[in-house]
Amino acid sequence: MKKPQQAPWTTTTTINLENKTPKVAIILTLTLTLLTIIPFYLFPSPSVTSSSSSVQSASSTSPTNDEKTIVKMRDNKKCDIFRGEWVPNPRAPYYTNNTCWAIHDHQNCMKFGRPDTDFLKWRWKPDGCELPVFNPAQFLELVKGKSLAFLGDSVARNQMQSLICLLNRVSYGVDVSPTPDEKSTWWSYPTHNFTVANFWSPFLTKAEEADPNGPTMTGLFKLYLDEPDANWTSRIAEFDYVIVSAGHWFFRPTKYYELDRLVGCHYCLDPNITDLTMYYGYRMAFRTTFKTLYNLKGFKGMTFLRTFAPSHFENGEWNKGGDCVRKRPFRSNETRLEGINLELYMTQMEEFRAAEKEASKRGLKFRLLDTTEAMLMRPDGHPSRYGHPLNVNITMYNDCVHWCLPGPVDTWNDFLLHMLKMERGRPSASEQFHLSERMKRV
């Protein structure tokens, strides 16, 4: 056998090895074998990973598709998950009115005969990145041993009911409500020691009904704008996450009190009282709520502002024949935030920005769950006339405020899960970019 040509610096070694050919052969064989095997242990092939479950556990050691998306979002500082378009999603919905008991009748569009189903088959696609669809198993792993509270009106409860329906795919909650009041309910998930609750507080602050009718037959309320509602302040400190929202109740006629003195009103139609507009009450309610949270003794939780979700009455006001009959979402270039919706949104953003700074000084986190733009583009997602039996012999108005379940409100929990995952590796570049960009417009 012809010997290989020797390099000058290997002469001595080669001569020694030639006298030990059997040992060299064995060593070379073992070396080649190890070099072949080791890469399979250090760098396993994707083709041999387990696929035994369609829902991958959050405790898996290999990166999930969702985690890869998060990495991409962190790398892409220009990705704002709250700006995008609605795109078709033939896999939706992920639950129905037959599989979820938490849907109230006024949101149960399928039960009351809504004929179209296309409104169910959309998902939110941010510009420049992807927003993973809600993964219930992953969510429960993230919130294991924690608690979540929704603070606000019936639209806040709308999101909690969506969350319960989504979680039903893997686990059922147990009613642990401290009171029989159906407006404020608590649910426990013993398998993960997780509790979710909603606190009914449509004005966020202390409120009293002064007249059940009022000038518009929707009631006249007294709002004590510098006093938070005791319905939530008495228990909120024990929660790890608090999602604050409010909106549509502020359209009702109200009288404003500060330091127990009447300071003005909104549409009270009293010539002796200054009309400060609804925006004043809205601003002060959020200011008081945020201030209460970051000053609340014992509260160490994370606060989310879920921004205003616009209604979609067309061809008339809510009590004058207005309805929402569109069958598909708007594109981003087909609508814009303006008028009352813009004013309410900007009021929230201004109060949130100020509160976030104060909270950070105290070591507390305030986060923005910005649903406004996405929901502005969903005029097709409301119950309209399909939130009640069609043959009832009473006056019923079309509902273009609440949202069908299942429906576009489920996306709020897509946002929520994504934000909780991002918290594991703060700071979130996408959220910081979003807030800074929005504040430039203030």
C-alpha positions in Angstrom: 0.0 0.0 0.0 1.3 3.4 -1.0 2.2 5.6 2.0 0.7 9.1 2.2 3.1 11.9 1.6 4.4 13.3 4.9 4.4 16.9 5.9 7.8 18.0 7.2 6.5 18.7 10.7 5.0 15.2 11.1 8.0 13.1 10.1 8.8 11.9 13.6 5.2 11.2 14.5 4.6 9.3 11.3 7.7 7.1 11.8 6.6 6.2 15.3 3.0 5.4 14.2 4.2 3.2 11.4 5.5 0.8 13.9 2.1 0.6 15.7 -0.3 0.2 12.7 -3.0 -1.9 14.5 -3.3 0.6 17.3 -3.5 3.5 14.9 -6.3 1.8 12.9 -8.2 1.3 16.1 -7.7 4.9 17.3 -8.7 6.3 13.9 -11.8 4.1 13.8 -13.0 5.2 17.2 -12.3 8.8 16.4 -14.3 8.7 13.3 -17.1 6.9 15.1 -17.2 9.5 17.8 -17.1 12.4 15.4 -20.1 10.9 13.6 -22.2 10.3 16.7 -21.5 13.4 18.8 -23.2 15.9 16.6 -26.5 14.0 16.9 -26.4 14.5 20.7 -25.2 18.1 20.6 -27.4 19.2 17.7 -30.4 16.9 17.4 -32.2 16.9 14.1 -35.6 18.6 14.0 -37.0 15.5 12.3 -36.7 13.4 15.4 -38.4 15.8 17.8 -41.6 14.6 19.5 -44.9 15.6 18.0 -47.2 13.7 20.4 -49.3 16.7 21.2 -50.8 19.5 19.1 -50.4 21.9 22.1 -46.8 22.1 23.1 -46.1 22.5 26.8 -44.6 25.8 27.9 -42.1 23.8 29.9 -40.6 22.2 26.8 -36.8 22.7 26.6 -36.9 23.2 22.8 -38.0 26.6 21.4 -41.7 26.7 20.3 -42.9 28.5 17.2 -44.3 31.2 19.6 -41.0 31.6 21.3 -39.2 32.0 17.9 -41.8 34.7 17.0 -41.0 36.5 20.3 -37.3 36.4 19.4 -38.0 37.9 16.0 -40.2 40.6 17.6 -37.4 41.5 20.0 -34.9 41.7 17.2 -37.3 43.8 15.1 -37.7 47.0 17.1 -40.2 48.4 14.5 -42.8 45.6 15.2 -45.8 47.1 16.8 -48.3 44.2 17.5 -51.2 46.7 17.8 -50.9 48.0 14.3 -51.9 45.7 11.4 -54.7 44.2 9.5 -57.3 41.5 9.9 -56.5 38.5 7.7 -58.5 35.3 7.0 -58.1 32.5 9.5 -60.0 29.4 8.3 -59.1 27.5 11.5 -61.2 29.8 13.7 -63.2 29.7 15.9 -61.5 27.8 18.7 -64.7 27.3 20.7 -68.4 27.6 20.1 -71.5 28.5 22.0 -72.1 24.8 22.4 -68.7 24.1 24.0 -68.5 27.2 26.3 -71.0 27.8 29.1 -69.6 31.3 29.9 -71.2 33.1 27.0 -74.1 35.4 28.1 -77.2 35.6 26.0 -76.5 39.1 24.8 -73.2 37.9 23.3 -74.5 34.6 22.0 -75.0 35.6 18.4 -75.1 32.0 17.1 -77.8 31.0 19.6 -80.1 33.7 18.4 -79.7 33.0 14.7 -77.1 35.2 13.3 -77.0 33.8 9.7 -73.4 34.7 8.7 -70.3 33.1 10.2 -67.6 34.8 8.2 -67.0 37.2 11.1 -65.6 34.3 13.1 -62.8 33.5 10.7 -60.3 36.3 11.0 -57.1 36.9 13.0 -55.0 40.0 13.7 -51.8 40.2 11.7 -49.4 42.9 12.9 -47.4 44.8 10.4 -44.0 43.2 10.1 -44.4 40.3 12.4 -46.8 37.6 13.6 -49.1 37.4 16.6 -49.5 33.8 17.7 -53.1 32.5 18.3 -54.0 32.0 22.0 -52.5 28.8 23.4 -54.5 27.8 26.6 -51.9 25.4 27.9 -49.1 27.9 27.5 -51.2 30.6 29.2 -52.0 28.4 32.2 -48.3 27.6 32.6 -47.4 31.3 32.6 -50.0 32.2 35.2 -49.5 29.2 37.5 -49.8 30.3 41.1 -51.0 33.8 40.1 -54.3 35.8 39.8 -55.8 38.1 37.2 -58.5 40.7 37.6 -60.6 42.5 35.0 -61.7 45.9 36.3 -64.5 47.8 34.5 -67.8 47.4 32.8 -69.5 44.6 30.8 -67.0 44.9 28.0 -64.3 44.1 30.5 -66.4 41.1 31.5 -66.7 40.3 27.8 -62.9 39.7 27.7 -63.0 37.5 30.8 -65.7 35.3 29.3 -63.6 35.0 26.2 -60.6 33.9 28.3 -62.7 31.3 30.1 -64.0 29.9 26.8 -60.5 29.7 25.4 -59.2 28.0 28.6 -62.0 25.4 28.5 -60.1 23.6 25.8 -57.7 22.3 28.4 -59.1 23.1 31.8 -62.4 24.1 33.5 -62.7 26.8 36.1 -64.5 26.4 39.4 -66.8 29.2 40.7 -65.3 30.6 43.8 -67.2 34.0 43.8 -67.3 35.6 47.2 -70.8 37.0 46.6 -73.8 35.9 44.5 -73.5 39.0 42.4 -73.3 37.8 38.8 -71.7 41.0 37.7 -68.6 40.3 39.8 -67.5 36.6 39.6 -64.3 34.7 40.5 -63.1 31.5 38.9 -60.4 29.1 40.1 -58.3 26.7 38.1 -57.0 24.3 40.8 -54.7 22.4 38.4 -52.6 25.6 38.1 -53.6 27.5 41.3 -54.8 30.3 39.0 -57.7 32.6 39.8 -59.4 35.0 37.4 -62.0 37.5 38.5 -64.0 40.5 37.2 -64.9 43.5 39.3 -68.0 45.3 38.2 -67.1 49.0 38.2 -68.4 50.7 35.0 -67.2 54.2 36.2 -64.1 52.9 38.1 -64.8 55.5 40.8 -67.5 55.7 43.4 -70.9 56.1 41.7 -74.6 56.5 42.7 -77.7 56.4 40.6 -79.5 59.7 41.3 -82.4 59.1 38.9 -83.2 55.8 37.1 -84.5 57.7 34.1 -82.5 60.9 33.8 -82.7 63.3 30.8 -82.1 60.5 28.2 -83.9 57.6 30.0 -80.5 55.9 30.7 -80.2 57.1 34.3 -78.5 60.1 35.9 -75.5 59.2 38.0 -73.4 60.9 40.6 -69.7 60.3 40.1 -67.2 61.0 42.9 -64.3 61.4 40.7 -61.6 61.5 43.5 -62.9 58.4 45.2 -62.2 54.9 43.8 -64.9 52.4 43.8 -64.8 50.3 47.0 -66.1 47.3 45.0 -62.6 46.8 43.7 -60.2 48.6 46.1 -61.2 46.2 48.9 -59.7 43.2 47.2 -57.5 44.2 44.3 -54.2 44.2 46.2 -54.2 40.5 46.2 -54.1 40.2 42.4 -50.9 39.8 40.3 -52.4 41.2 37.1 -55.1 43.9 36.8 -56.6 44.8 33.5 -58.3 48.2 33.7 -60.9 49.4 31.1 -63.9 51.6 30.9 -65.8 53.6 28.3 -69.4 53.5 27.2 -71.0 54.2 30.6 -69.4 57.7 30.5 -71.8 58.6 27.7 -74.6 58.6 30.2 -75.7 61.8 32.0 -73.6 62.3 35.1 -73.0 64.8 37.9 -69.4 65.2 39.0 -68.3 65.5 42.6 -64.8 66.2 44.0 -64.2 66.5 47.7 -67.9 65.9 48.1 -68.7 69.1 46.2 -70.6 69.3 43.0 -68.1 70.6 40.4 -70.0 70.1 37.1 -71.7 67.5 35.0 -72.1 65.9 31.6 -75.4 66.3 29.8 -77.4 66.8 33.0 -79.3 69.6 31.3 -79.3 71.7 34.4 -78.7 75.4 33.6 -77.2 76.0 37.0 -74.5 73.4 36.6 -71.5 73.8 34.3 -71.3 71.0 31.7 -67.7 69.9 31.8 -68.3 67.2 29.1 -67.8 63.5 29.4 -64.1 63.8 28.7 -63.5 65.5 32.0 -65.1 62.7 34.0 -63.4 60.1 31.8 -59.9 61.6 32.5 -60.4 62.1 36.2 -61.8 58.5 36.6 -58.7 57.0 35.1 -56.4 59.4 37.0 -58.0 58.4 40.3 -57.9 54.7 39.4 -54.2 54.7 38.3 -53.2 56.8 41.3 -55.0 54.4 43.6 -53.3 51.3 42.1 -49.8 52.6 42.3 -50.3 54.0 45.9 -52.3 51.0 47.2 -50.8 49.4 50.2 -49.6 45.9 49.5 -50.3 46.0 45.8 -47.3 44.6 43.8 -49.1 43.5 40.7 -48.9 44.5 37.1 -51.5 46.9 35.7 -52.7 46.8 32.1 -54.7 49.5 30.4 -57.0 47.9 27.9 -57.8 50.8 25.7 -61.3 51.9 24.5 -63.1 49.7 22.0 -65.3 51.8 19.7 -68.9 51.0 19.0 -70.2 50.9 15.4 -73.7 52.4 15.1 -74.5 53.4 11.5 -77.5 55.2 10.1 -78.7 56.5 13.4 -77.8 56.6 17.1 -78.2 53.6 19.4 -81.8 54.6 20.3 -82.7 56.0 16.9 -82.4 53.0 14.7 -78.7 52.7 14.5 -77.3 49.3 13.6 -74.1 47.4 12.7 -74.8 45.2 9.7 -71.4 44.9 8.0 -70.2 41.4 7.2 -66.4 41.9 7.1 -63.7 43.9 8.8 -62.4 47.2 7.5 -59.0 47.5 6.0 -56.7 50.0 7.8 -57.1 52.4 4.9 -61.0 52.2 5.0 -61.4 53.8 8.4 -59.7 56.1 10.9 -59.8 57.0 14.5 -61.5 60.4 14.9 -64.1 62.4 16.8 -65.3 61.0 20.1 -63.3 57.8 19.7 -60.1 59.6 19.2 -60.7 62.0 22.1 -61.4 59.1 24.5 -58.4 57.2 23.3 -56.0 60.1 23.6 -57.4 60.9 27.1 -56.6 57.3 28.2 -53.1 57.5 26.7 -52.3 60.8 28.4 -53.3 59.5 31.8 -51.6 56.2 31.2 -48.3 57.9 30.3 -48.3 60.0 33.4 -49.3 57.0 35.6 -46.6 54.7 34.1 -43.9 57.2 35.1 -45.2 57.4 38.7 -45.6 53.7 39.0 -42.1 53.0 37.8 -40.7 55.2 40.6 -42.4 52.7 43.0 -41.1 49.7 41.2 -44.5 48.9 39.7 -45.2 47.9 36.0 -47.9 49.6 33.9 -48.5 48.0 30.5 -50.5 49.1 27.5 -53.0 46.6 26.0 -54.0 48.7 23.0 -57.1 47.2 21.4 -58.5 50.4 19.9 -57.2 50.3 16.3 -57.9 46.6 15.9 -61.5 46.9 17.2 -62.2 50.1 15.2 -61.7 47.8 12.1 -64.3 45.2 13.3 -67.8 46.7 12.7 -68.9 43.1 11.8 -68.2 41.7 15.3 -71.2 43.0 17.3 -74.4 41.2 18.2 -76.7 43.8 16.5 -80.2 42.2 16.8 -78.8 38.7 17.6 -78.2 39.2 21.2 -81.7 38.3 22.2 -84.7 36.3 20.9 -86.0 37.8 17.7 -89.7 37.3 18.6 -89.8 39.1 22.0 -92.6 41.7 22.2 -90.6 44.4 23.8 -88.4 47.3 22.6 -84.9 46.0 22.1 -82.1 48.2 20.7 -79.4 46.9 18.3 -76.2 46.1 20.3 -73.2 47.6 18.5 -71.2 48.0 21.7 -70.6 44.5 23.0 -69.0 41.7 21.0 -70.2 38.3 19.8 -68.5 35.3 21.4 -66.6 33.7 19.8 -65.5 36.7 17.9 -62.9 39.5 17.5 -62.7 40.1 21.3 -60.8 36.8 21.5 -57.9 38.6 20.0 -57.5 40.6 23.2 -56.4 37.5 24.8 -53.9 36.8 22.0 -52.4 40.2 22.9 -52.5 39.4 26.6 -50.7 36.1 26.2 -48.1 37.6 24.0 -47.4 40.4 26.5 -47.1 37.9 29.4 -44.6 35.9 27.4 -42.6 39.1 26.6 -42.5 39.9 30.3 -40.1 37.0 30.7 -37.5 38.9 28.8 -38.3 42.6 29.4 -37.8 45.1 28.1 -40.2 44.5 25.2 -38.9 46.5 22.2 -42.2 46.2 20.4 -44.2 47.6 23.2 -41.7 50.4 24.0 -41.7 51.4 20.3 -45.5 51.3 20.2 -45.9 53.6 23.2 -43.2 56.1 22.0 -44.7 56.2 18.6 -48.2 56.8 19.9 -47.1 59.5 22.3 -45.5 61.4 19.4 -49.1 62.0 18.2 -50.4 63.4 21.5 
